[in-house]
Amino acid sequence: MSDRQPVTRWYLEMTSPEQLARSAVPDPAPVIVRAEVPSPALNRFLYTSIGGGWRWVDRLPWTWAQWMKWLDRPELQTWILYVSGTPAGYFELEKQPQDQIEIAYFGIAPEFIGRRLGGHLLTVALEKAWAMGAKRIWVHTCTLDHAAALANYKARGMTVFKEETEMKTVGATPGPWPGAAK
């Protein structure tokens, strides 16, 4: 089922590492590891399992070759958050011209939301982006994302530099695989 509704998108940035307001580290501390071998299957799993509830649909039709083209570049890093050995979240960082880093994707798996992992994961994402030589880090989120997303970005010190609202056709959330959404 699809309907038209207003969707607001916020673009946020951080222009200095001194702006970073670090979140507390959960106890026990989760493990965050860089996926150094490009793996379309891994990234598609993360994209669908984490983004399926938030209408992340842009990459669903991608072929294995399209995923590999995206992943197999020195400009891109994928980092995975593990809780007790289980993938619980991830982020992708993309280095862009003029030493800008985009947080291309960021999210926590549904069964791990509410455990205070998002602030910690975003802190690490911002630290890793600064370590890549960023002069500016940016991200965008919208009203279709988790209700705490915008607040998390702001709480870490990011500021809104652009806001836009448009009418969009919004379909049902696909869930992590066809038929999983209820």
C-alpha positions in Angstrom: 0.0 0.0 0.0 1.4 3.4 -1.0 0.2 6.9 -0.1 1.5 10.4 -0.5 2.7 12.2 2.5 5.0 15.1 3.4 8.6 13.9 4.1 11.0 16.2 5.8 14.7 15.7 5.2 17.4 17.3 7.3 21.0 17.7 6.3 23.5 17.9 9.2 27.2 18.6 9.4 30.1 18.8 11.7 33.0 21.0 10.7 35.5 20.5 13.6 36.4 17.5 15.8 36.0 19.8 18.8 32.2 19.9 18.1 31.9 16.2 18.9 29.9 15.5 22.0 30.8 11.9 22.8 28.2 9.5 24.1 28.8 7.2 27.0 30.1 3.7 26.1 27.5 1.0 26.9 28.5 -1.5 29.6 29.5 -4.0 28.5 31.2 -2.2 25.6 30.1 -3.5 22.2 32.8 -4.4 19.6 33.0 -2.2 16.5 35.0 -3.7 13.6 35.8 -2.5 10.1 34.8 -4.9 7.3 38.0 -4.7 5.3 37.1 -7.2 2.6 34.3 -5.9 0.2 31.4 -8.2 0.6 28.1 -7.5 -1.3 26.4 -10.2 0.7 27.4 -8.7 4.0 26.5 -5.2 3.2 23.2 -6.2 1.6 22.4 -8.1 4.8 23.2 -5.1 6.9 21.2 -2.8 4.6 18.1 -4.9 4.6 18.2 -6.1 8.2 18.8 -2.6 9.6 17.0 -0.5 7.0 14.1 -2.7 6.1 12.0 -1.2 8.8 12.8 2.4 7.7 12.0 2.0 4.0 15.6 1.8 2.9 14.7 0.6 -0.6 17.1 2.4 -3.0 19.6 -0.4 -3.0 17.2 -3.3 -3.1 17.4 -3.8 -6.8 21.2 -3.6 -6.9 23.0 -6.6 -8.5 26.0 -8.2 -6.9 28.2 -6.2 -9.4 26.6 -2.9 -8.3 27.2 -3.7 -4.7 30.8 -4.6 -5.4 31.3 -1.4 -7.4 30.0 0.6 -4.4 32.1 -1.3 -1.8 35.4 -1.9 -3.6 36.7 1.6 -3.4 39.3 3.1 -1.1 36.9 6.0 -0.4 34.4 3.7 1.4 34.5 2.1 4.8 32.0 -0.2 6.4 32.0 -0.6 10.2 29.9 -3.1 12.1 28.7 -3.0 15.7 28.6 -6.4 17.4 26.8 -7.2 20.6 27.7 -10.6 22.1 28.9 -11.7 18.6 25.8 -10.6 16.8 25.7 -7.8 14.2 23.7 -5.1 15.9 24.4 -2.0 13.8 26.6 -0.5 11.2 27.7 2.6 9.3 29.3 3.4 6.0 31.7 6.3 5.6 32.3 7.7 2.1 35.2 10.1 1.5 34.2 12.8 -1.0 36.0 15.7 -2.7 37.4 18.5 -0.6 38.0 16.1 2.3 34.3 15.8 3.1 33.1 12.5 4.6 29.5 11.5 4.3 27.9 9.1 6.7 26.2 7.3 3.9 24.3 4.8 6.0 23.9 4.5 9.8 21.6 2.3 11.8 20.9 -0.1 14.6 19.1 -3.4 14.1 15.5 -3.4 15.4 16.1 -5.9 18.2 18.9 -3.7 19.5 17.1 -0.4 19.5 16.6 1.1 23.0 19.9 -0.3 24.4 21.7 3.1 24.2 23.9 1.8 21.3 23.1 4.5 18.8 24.9 7.4 20.5 28.0 5.3 21.0 28.0 4.0 17.4 27.6 7.6 16.1 30.4 8.8 18.3 32.7 6.1 16.8 31.5 6.9 13.3 32.4 10.6 13.7 35.7 9.7 15.3 36.5 7.4 12.4 35.5 10.0 9.8 37.8 12.6 11.5 40.6 9.9 11.4 40.0 9.7 7.6 41.1 13.3 7.3 37.7 14.9 7.2 37.4 18.7 7.1 33.6 18.3 7.2 31.3 15.4 8.0 27.8 15.3 6.9 24.7 13.1 6.9 21.0 13.3 6.1 18.0 11.9 7.8 14.3 12.2 7.3 10.9 11.7 9.0 10.9 8.1 7.6 13.9 7.2 9.8 13.8 6.3 13.5 12.2 9.0 15.6 15.5 9.4 17.6 17.8 9.7 14.6 17.7 13.5 14.3 18.1 13.9 18.0 21.1 11.6 18.1 22.9 13.5 15.3 22.2 16.8 17.1 23.3 15.4 20.5 26.6 14.4 19.1 27.2 18.0 18.0 26.0 17.9 14.4 24.0 21.0 13.2 21.3 21.2 10.5 22.5 23.2 7.5 19.5 22.4 5.2 15.9 21.3 5.6 13.4 20.4 2.9 9.9 19.0 2.9 8.3 17.4 -0.1 5.3 15.2 -0.9 6.5 11.6 -1.5 4.8 8.4 -2.3 5.6 6.2 0.6 5.1 2.4 0.4 5.0 -0.1 3.2 8.2 -0.9 5.0 9.8 -3.9 3.3 11.3 -5.5 6.4 14.5 -7.4 6.3 13.2 -9.8 3.6 10.1 -10.1 1.5 7.1 -10.9 3.7 8.9 -10.2 7.0 7.2 -6.8 7.6 3.8 -7.1 9.4 
